[in-house]
């Protein structure tokens, strides 16, 4: 490695450490554990890959925990509803209208009309809540790649310009351009293969 390459590697290592330090948001222990004594670019990159691995473990664990907590919340909500029903039933059987206790008072009263679902599929769409829309990036990518491939094939074909223009017009009718997106063809991608 010549002096110029060595200088670039050192600058890249410094830059990598500085940017990851900014991402650690003041978590000095995480930063120290990640880069303890590292000085070369390959050591800095190794430490950064280990940081990615650790973050991926956290993301996986948090997603699993979120699903578990959602299921627990739903179970507790059902249990609350069932327990309220049991208390109502007990008060009705005992013919009690209320019960005063040290923790509060329970009162049995006439219920307000409640919604009961007979057939969800018959309910008009205006009463349905839609989840926050999420962008189908895979679908967009597929369509954009197919369109680009078709355009590349048209430009590679040995046909007169008039015929090509007609084919492009036909392609635009069948597979119109999608506003707001494009395919980036420059840049690099990083692949990490775990040992």
N, C-alpha and C positions, 0 to 999 in steps of 0.2 A: 504494500500500500504506500503510495507516494505521499508527500507532505500535504498536497492539496486535498487528496481523498481523506487523509487523516483529519485535517482541519474541518472538512464538511461533516464527517462522522461525529466529531466532538460537538459541533454546533447543533447537529440533528439531535444528539443525545440531550443536550441542554434544553433545546426547544421542547422535546418530548416530556422531559421531567417538569418543566415549567407549566406546560398545558395541563398535565395530569394533576399537578399541585393545585391549579385553579379549579379543576373539577372536584377535588376532594373537599372543597369548601371549608377549609379550616380544620379538617380532621387530621391533625398533626400525627396522631398515632398510625392512621392508615397510610399516610405518606411515608412515615419512617419505616413501617413494616414493608411497604412496597419497594422502596428504593434504598434500603439500608446498605450504605457503602458502595452502591453501584456507580461506576464511572464510565464504562464503555458503552457504545451505542447498542451492541448486541446484548449486553447485560440490561440496559434500559428497556429495550424491546421485550426481552424475556420477562422482566418485571411487569411490563404493561400487559402482556398476554396473560400472565397469572392474575392480574387485577381484573381483566375481562372475564376470566374463568370464575373468579370469586363472585363478581357481580351477576353472572349468569346463574350461579347457584342461588343467590339471593332472590333473583327474579322468579325462578322456578318455585322456590319455597314460598315466596309471598303469594304467587298465584294460587298455589295449592291451599295456603292458609285462607285466602280470600274466599275460595269456593267452600272450604270447610266452615268458615264463619257465616257465610250466607246460609248454608244448610242449617247451622245451629240456630241462627236468627229465625228462620222459618219454623223450625221445631218449637222454639220458645213462643212465637206468635200463636201457633196452633194450640200449644199448651195453655196459654193465657186465655184464649177463647173457650177452650174446653172447660177450664177451671171456672170461668165466669158462669158458664152454662150449668155446671154442677152446683154452684152456690145458688143460682136462681132456682134450680130444681129443689134444692134443700129448703130454701125459704118458702117456696110455694107449697111443698108437702107439709111443712110445719105450720103453714098459714100465718107466717110472720111477715110483716110489711117492712120492718127494719131491725137492725141489730147494732147496738152501740158497743164498741170495744175500745180498749186502750189504744189501739193502733188506728182507729177510724170508725166510721159508721157505714154500714151497708144498708141501702134502701132499695126495696123492690117496688118499681113503678111501672106504669103502662109504657110499653115500648113505642118509639116512633116508628113509622113505616120504614122497613129496610128493603134493600134491593135483593131480589132473588133472580138468579140467572136460569132461564129455561133452555135457551138454545143460543150459544155464543155466535154461531155462524149467521144467525138472522139479525144480529145487532148491526146497525149502520156503522160505517167506517169512521164517521165523525166522532164516535164515542170511544175510539181506540187510541191509545197513546202509542206513538211511535218511538222506538229507541233512538238515541242520538245516531244520526246517519254516520256510517263509516265508509270510507273510500275503498272500493275493491281494486287495490293496486295491482294484484295479480291479473285480474280481468282486463284492466286498462293496458297493462304491459303486453298481454297476449294480442289484443286487438291492434295496438300500435306496431308491434313486431310484424304481424300478418300484413298490415297495410304497407309497411316499409319494404317488406319482402316482395310484395306485388309491384310496388313502384320500382324497386331495383330490377326486377325481372323485365318490366316494360322498357326501362332505359337500356338494359343489356340486349334486348331483342333488336334484331336487324330489320326494322320496319321503317317506312317513310315517316317523317315528322307529323304529317297530317293524320296518319293512322294512329300514331302514338298519342297524339292529342285527343283523338276520339276514345282511345282505350283509357286514358287518364280520366277523361270526363265520365266514362262508364264506371271506372273504379271509384271516383268521388261520389257517384250516385249510390253505389252498392256499399261502399265502405268509406263514409265521409270522414274528413279530418275531425279530430276531437279537440275542441277549444279548451285552453287552460292547461294542456299537458304537451309534452314532447319527449322524445327519447334522447338522452344524452349519450353521445358516442365517444366522447373523450374521457380522460381520467383513468384511474386505476381502481382495482378492487383488491381487497385483502382477504385471503383465505387462510384460516388457521386450522391446521390438522393436529388433533391431539395425539400425543404419544400413547 
